[in-house]
Amino acid sequence: VAANLLNEIRSAKSRNQWTIHDIQGHIVEFCLDQNGSRFIQQRLEVANANEKNAVMGEVIPAIKDLQNDVFGNYVVQKLFEFGTDEMKAGLKGTLKGNMLSLSLQMYGCRVVQKALESLDYEDLCELLNEFHQHVLSCIQDQNGNHVMQKCIEVMSVKAKEAEAQTGQVGLSGTLANRIQFIVDDVLANVEGLCCHPYGCRVLQRMLEHCVEFQKISTLDEIRLCHKTLLDDQYGNYVIQHVLQYGRESDRNSLLEIIVENDLLKLSRQKFASNVVEKLLKYGNSAQRNAIVREMLKVVGEGGASQEGVGSSVLLLMVRDAYANYVVQTAIDVVPEGNEKQMLLEELRENEVQLRNYTFAKHIVAKLGTK
């Protein structure tokens, strides 16, 4: 019967005349089928309480199979999204004791993320307790890391919104304390997680969303390994976030490291060059000008390499596949003034020579507009 119904729905030009009541008794089979699942999802967006309850009645007994099914998980997500408070309470019950196992599953982790977006603060606090002692194993998992990112985002946003709505100073900090155990586990392993393909994403979410005291602790811990992270294939993304969401002092720390460790060398590196660009983008005028002064220095003898002795650092940067982007960003963002003028003059005086270099062509084009 279910197969016949599915075929009818598949071939129907319009599904508008169909409701959940037409497939009662076969809802689970529909959930496990691509077209059937899509039909139920569409109905749940417009269904009345009776239709929604009909879906719930058949889904709940089969929920374990549906949560981690390629098509079934979407129906469970829709129930979280469009369910009544009573339905959400029932759905929350199916997560109790299963948060960790679901978070590590390919499709189950999506259901958990939707639950995090849909349930209220108190319900979430209860469910999040299941992650105690399991934060790192979740973060280092290809599915679980998405759940940890969502925990940080949702709980931080809810904490800030509650304070904004009530005007109660300090409320956001109190509410955000419920994810302090996640923050603590991350901060005890900062360098390793920053250099991890999934861990670096969690650190980025913390910098974007955490309430102020948690964000400050995160920035302080990251600062201890700025130099290591600058040119790491994953750590550089965390450092770029530090430049965007961090404090003036964090940007100064990174500026010092860049100046001390050779702007030319770092700008030629695939990952570090992105960091130099972000410092130009998010730095203040003094920080931007300090980088330009480094670019205008003349390469002296007795350095590690004899390349470009007598030339400015800038003229070596414009020829490089990565460093030329740093120069382009500088032209765009450095404020009008002495440094900007000297930068443009140095480039214009060598414009003929620049035309010979593949990577300098973009810069020659920019000079025409400045």
N, C-alpha and C positions, 0 to 999 in steps of 0.2 A: 504493500500500500504506500509506504513512504517513498519507494522508488517511483511509483506512478505519479504521486503528488509532486515529487521533485522534477520529474520530466515535464509535467504540466506547467510548473512555475518557470522552468528554464525556457520553454517554448512560448510562454505568454508574452504578447507584445507589451502589455502593460500589467504591472503587478498591483495596481491600485485597488483592484476589486478584491484582492486577497487580504485576509487578516490572519492573526495568530490562531483564531478559533478554527480556521480551515485545516490547520495541521496539528491540532491537539492530539496527543498520544504519540506523535512522531517528532517532537521538537528536538530531542537529543540527536536523532539521525540527521535532521536538518542542520543542526549546529556543526556536525562533523563533515558537512559537504560544503564546497566552496560557494555554490549558488544559494544553497539553503541558508548558510550562515549569513550571507549578504542580505537575503530577504528578511531574516529576523532582525538584523542590525537596523535595517531601514525602517522596519515596523516599530521598533522600540523608540525611535526618535519621535514618532507621532502617536504612539499607542495610548489608549486610556488605561486606567489602573487595572481593569479586568484582564486586558491582554497581557500587561506586564506580569500580573500575578500568575497567569497561565504559564508564561515562560519560566518564571521563578520556580513554580511547582515541579516542573520536569527537570530543570537545570540543576537544582540544589542536590538531588540524590546522585547525580552523575558529575558533580562539580570537579572531582579530582581528575577525571579524564579530560574534561573540557578546558580546565585552566591551562594545561600545557599542550593543547592541540593546536595545530597550525591554523585551523579555521575557528574552532570552538572558543579560543581565548578572546576573540573579538566580541563574541556575544556576551561573555562574562564582563568584559570592559564596558560594554554599552549598558549593562545592568547597573554597574557602579555609577555610570555617568547620568543615566536617566531614571534610575530607580527611586522609589519613595524612601523616606527616612527608615521606614519599617524594613524595606527590602535591603537597604544598605546595612542595617543591623544584622540581618540574616547572612548577607555576604561577608560581613566582617567576621562573623562566627566561623565561616569556612576557612579563614586565613589563620585563625588562632592555632598556634602550635606548628604552623606550616610556613611561616614567613621565610625562614632560612632556605628550606628546600625549594620553595617556589622561586625565590630570588636567584637561585643558581641554574634555573631552567630557562631554555631559550624563549619559550612563550610565557611561561609562568612569571618571569620577571616583568613582563609587560602588564600583566594583571596586577601585580604588586604596585607598579608605578602608577597605574590608573587609580588604584585604591588610595594611594598616598595623596593624589590630587583631589579625590572625591570625599574622603571621610573628614570628620571634624577633628579638632586638635586633641581632645581627650581620648578619642578612639585611637588616634595615631600613636599617642604616648604609650598606650597599652601594648600595641603591636610592635613598636620599635624596641621594647624591652627584650624581644627575642633575639636581637642582634648583639646583645652584650657578649663579649668574648669571641665574637665572630666577625668583627669589623674588617680586619685585615684580609681574612680569607674571602670575604665578599668583594672588597676593593680589587683584589688581584684576580678576580674571576671575570671572564668575558661578558657574563650576564649580570652578575651581582654588582659590578661597579656602577651600572646604570641605576640600580636601586639606591646605592649609597649617594650618588649624585642627587637623586630626586629627594631623598630624606633631607639632605642639607638645604636644598633649594626651598622645598615646601615648608619645612619647620621654621626656617629663618624668615621667609616671607610672611607666614602666619603670625610670627612673633612681632615683626615690625608693624604689620597691619593692625594688630590688637592695640599696640601702644598709640598708633596714630588715631584710631577710632575713639579710644577712651581718654586720651590725653594724660594717661597715667605714666609719669616719668619712671623709667627703669623697668617697666613691664616687659618690654621686648627681651631684656637680658634674663629676666626670671623665666620666661617661657622658653627661650632658646637654650636654657640649661638642660633641657630634656635631650638635646643631642650632644651635650658636652662629652659624653663617653666616646662618641665618634670622633670629635675634634681631638680629644686626648690621645686616642690610639693613632690618629694620623700624625699628630705633632711629635709623638715619640719615635716616629719612623720617617721623618720628613725627607731626608735626602734620598733614601731608597725609593720612596713613593713618587717623588718628583721625577725620578729617572725611570719610572715604570710606565708602560704605554697606557694603562688604565688609571694608575695612581695619580698621574699628572692631571687627569681630567677632574678628579675629585678635589685636588688642591685648587684648580681653577674655579670650581663652583664655590669653594669656601671663600675665596677672595671676592667673588662676585656678590655673594648673598649673605654671608654670616653677619651677625650683629657685631657692633663695634669692638667689644672686648675680645671676642673670638677671632675677629679679623686681625686685630693688633697682635695677638699671640701667634697667629699664623705667619704674619709678616716678620715678626721677631725671629721665629725659628728658621724661616727661609733665609733670612739675612745671613745666618751663620754659614750658609753654603752657596752664597751668590756666585762665587768664582767658579765652583765646580759645575753649577747648573747652566751657566751662561752658554756653553757650547755643547751641552748634552742634547741628544736628538729628541728627548722628551722634556728634559728640564728647562730648555729654552722657552717652551710655551708657558711654563709657570712664571719664569722671569718676565716675559712679555706682559703677563697679567699683573705682576707686581708693579711694573712701570705704569700700567693703566689705572689700577685700583689702589696702589700703595700711597705712601706718604712722600713728602719732599725728601725726607732723610733717606728713604729707600732709593730714590732716584739718584741722590748724591753719592750713595755707597756704590751704586753700579757705574756711575760716571767715573769715580776714582779708579775702579777696577779696569774699566775700558782704557783710561789714559795710561795707567801703570803697565798694562799688559799689551800695549801697542795697538793703537786704533787700526792701523793698516792690516796687521795680522788677523785681528778679530773680524774686520769687515770683509776679509777674503774667505772667511769660513761660512759654510752654508747656514749653520744654525745661529752662530753668534752675530752674523750680519743682520738677522731679523731683530735681534735685541738692540743693536745700535740704532736701527731704523725706528724702533718703538720709543727709544729714549729721545730721539729727535722729535718724534710725534707728540709725546706726552710730557716732555721736559719743559721747564720754564725758559725764559729768554736767556738767562745766564748759562744754563746747562747746554742749550743749543749752541750758543756762541763759543763755549769752551770746546765743543767737538769741532767746530769750524777752525778754531785756532790750532788744534792738533792736525787737521787736514792741511793747513797752510805751512806747517813746519817743513824744513828742507831735510831730506834724508842725508845724514852725515856719514862720513867714513868711519870705519871701525865697528860698524854694526854687524849683526849676525850674517847678513848677506851684503854683497857689494852692489846689489841691484838698485838702479835709480839714484846713485849718489849724486847730489847736486840738484836733484829734481824735488819738487814738492811731493808730499805724501798724496795730495789730491790727484796729481797727474798719474800716479801709479794706480790709484783707486778706480779712476774712470775706465781703465782698460780691463778691469776684472769682472768676471761673470756675476759675482755677488756684490762686490764693493761699489759697483757703479750705481746700484739701487740706493745705497746709503747716500751717495752724492745727489742723486735725483731728489730724495726726500729732503735733504738739507736745502737744496735750491727752493723747494716748495714751502718749507716751514720756518726757516731761520728768519728772525725779524729784521726789518730794514735797519741798517746801521753799518758801522765800520766793518764788522766781520763779513756781513753779507756782501758788501761792496767789494772787499778784497777777494772773496770767493769767486764772484762773477768775473772780476778783472783777470784773475789767474786763469780761468777757463777761456775767456775771450782771447787773451794774449796767445794761447796755445791752440786756438780753434782749428787752424790748418792741420796741425799734427793730430788732433783728436779725430779728424775725419777718417784717418787711416785705421782706427780701431773699431772693431765690430760693436763692442759694448758701449763705446762712447757716443755712438750716433744719436741715441735718445737724448743725451745731454746737450749735444750740439743743437738739436731741435728745440730743447727747452730754452736755450740761450736766446733764441730768436724771439721768444715771447716775453722775456724779462727786460 
